[in-house]
Amino acid sequence: MAQKTWVRMVTAQTPTNIAVIKYWGKRDETLILPVNDSISVTLDPAHLCTITTVAVSPSFDQDRMWLNGKEISLSGGRYQNCLREIRARACEVEDKEKGIKIAKNDWEKLHVHVASYNNFPTAAGLASSAAGFACLVFALAKLMKAKEDNSELSAIARQGSGSACRSLFGGFVKWIMGKAEDGSDSLAVQLVDEKHWDELVIIIAVVSSRQKETSSTTGMRDSVETSLLLQHRAKEVVPKRIKQMEEAIKNRDFGSFAQLTCADSNQFHAVCLDTCPPIFYMNDTSHRQVKFLVSCQCASHSRSSSKFYMKCDDTKMVAYTFDAGPNAVLIAHNRKAATQLLQKLLFCFPPSSDADLNSYVIGDKSILKDAGIEDIKDVEALPPPPEIKDAQRCKGDVSYFICTKPGRGPGLLSDESLALLHPETGLPK
Amino acid sequence: MAQKTWVRMVTAQTPTNIAVIKYWGKRDETLILPVNDSISVTLDPAHLCTITTVAVSPSFDQDRMWLNGKEISLSGGRYQNCLREIRARACEVEDKEKGIKIAKNDWEKLHVHVASYNNFPTAAGLASSAAGFACLVFALAKLMKAKEDNSELSAIARQGSGSACRSLFGGFVKWIMGKAEDGSDSLAVQLVDEKHWDELVIIIAVVSSRQKETSSTTGMRDSVETSLLLQHRAKEVVPKRIKQMEEAIKNRDFGSFAQLTCADSNQFHAVCLDTCPPIFYMNDTSHRQVKFLVSCQCASHSRSSSKFYMKCDDTKMVAYTFDAGPNAVLIAHNRKAATQLLQKLLFCFPPSSDADLNSYVIGDKSILKDAGIEDIKDVEALPPPPEIKDAQRCKGDVSYFICTKPGRGPGLLSDESLALLHPETGLPK
């Protein structure tokens, strides 16, 4: 081992992801093995991501971690599982220039420092733990020169947070539930990369950034133990939906994609409600968002005898999905649809009086420009959406909107100025 | 037939009912045949009921109806079905004193006037149509001297509004779904009368008296056609629950009764959420009510390894159930539990500043007295419930509370002053 002075570090960026076929329920709590497959879309890391710097130095006397600038404990089983699994796959690292040589066995004795930062609210139902654990595992694997590919790494990230495994890839990703008792085949695979369906636009309505009331870990456990609908969903409903969703994605069939996405979000929240005690993630604002979308899409209802038809306008169709929180994630099938959607959203959910537009619509602001909205006066002057009868304006219901799109998978940041740890001390900058 | 001058009338009172195992989904839209059995508790008609006067006279030139003082059309299929079915069972009526004689066949030619009045908000999710159709059918049957018993009448009321069939009896009532294609065996039977379990106290939190947004007829149809969970519920879950609920009621086993009631309410709303487009009957206030009840009951949570236990205090247990609306119907297992519940409810859901207590807690006000609450100052002085951490007071969330109990079935009102139609003109008083 080299002298005590050096610090070696790596900084990685990992996207978050939003499930379009939901993961809810574990068959193994420790290994984090799910009761069904799930499929997600990876969000552009330019707008929603975790950045993690991991460092190793012989001068570190214990593993330490800082999340969003605050030191947190690494003693939890989930962190320990990830650290142990990656250390077991560490390889020899040599940097002749700096005079560093770490043998395979040295990694067991060396300690790491981890600093992680989310560019979005933690635990607000925006899958921060997914991006976080994916980034931790990816960065450690690069630091320790582990030879595993991203699917193999996903099976480690899964042991930190189930949905983290899906953040190891860009585009559309499937988490295969697997069959093996040790969880070795429960991992993520990429269905298509982010270029396959790059016209999609995603708008997230952040309804509340308060900590959510029921953690998904607790909620899932309660659902598995008490919901009489969960097993039926996992065994009978999801397998068919997974196949249909794969087809829809492959064929860029937006109508089917939207229908499946909405239906599966609804069913996930239905299972939450069927739990004892019931779990409510959607609130009145979430309900209003759904009603708003249904009104925008469904120009007319027609009924003939006992058969019910709902005539939805495919060109206006927007998929919605809600994770374990009240935020709506809306997916529009192209830029034009997204521009119209944003106009209607801003009419129905304008900012509270003291907000400025610049902080009310964040992410890809070019959609705002396309919508002809430059300042708050343009929002006030928006016409009511013609499809919505007596459209009401719910001021302040939404905290802010994030405009984004499907994005790429994890990557290393070579620019040292982006590192979150000091290159000499290995402590947060 | 006698001369043109006479009016013969009957006035009846019929209770409303609240399902503890829910009816959601029809297998036949026209005959109103359900996809599963259901069980309800009949509410004391002193607090929640429909009063209906039906009159017949040779001077009437058409069937007419007034609901809550306003004339409404009887042309709808549901009214027509009830009128037709009762007329087909009409018998000879003779009143020698008044010189009235109506032969069996005369009923086809005679017209009726109907006036109906609910002592609670119509279409606010308090089963007004149940009490309404039950009362219409019951009153017409008495007017026309039909010989059918209440179970047979329930199969007619069912064709007006499904849940109406359960309002033909007091106490606890089961609606047997039946098998016959013509619906003849889809009717209500009394499980136990109102004296069997007379210590129960029911408190209804009326959250909103606005018209509900999705009618249960439309909602049910959408659920049957789109929910992938509804059939599983109807075929696999409900049949077992019906048996367990019958046992619980027979044995006055409040723990099981409460657990089944809450779980079935949750599952009904879960199926609503699994519908496309999703149906939201519970709102943020409903969610707060459930969280409030869960906090009151569950003193502590303990977890050992992967198994989850929730330690609920049986003596504090309160059953909740929500129909197709945001109102919470709370069932306490005795007066003492109800008194404590009301104190905590009034702490957490006090009236808005301008309300007076007299109109904020209605129905059986003696529970208020037992709780030591005489005016609004007593409400303000209530201590926070010790079980609820940082209990917040949600002023104005609840419109009013109704205190009531299980009650008796339909009855005739012989006091002519209570009739809603004028004894000579047959028009609303």
Interface residues (C-beta under 8 A of the other chain):
Chain A: E29 T30 R221 D222 E225 T226 L228 L229 H232 R233 E236 V237 Q259 C262 A263 N266 Q267 H269 A270 V271 C272 L273 D274 T275 C276 P277 P278 F280 M282 N283 D284 H287 V290 K291 V294 C298 S306 F308 M310
Chain B: E29 T30 R221 D222 E225 T226 L228 L229 H232 R233 E236 V237 Q259 C262 A263 N266 Q267 H269 A270 V271 C272 L273 D274 T275 C276 P277 P278 F280 M282 N283 D284 H287 V290 K291 V294 C298 S306 F308 M310
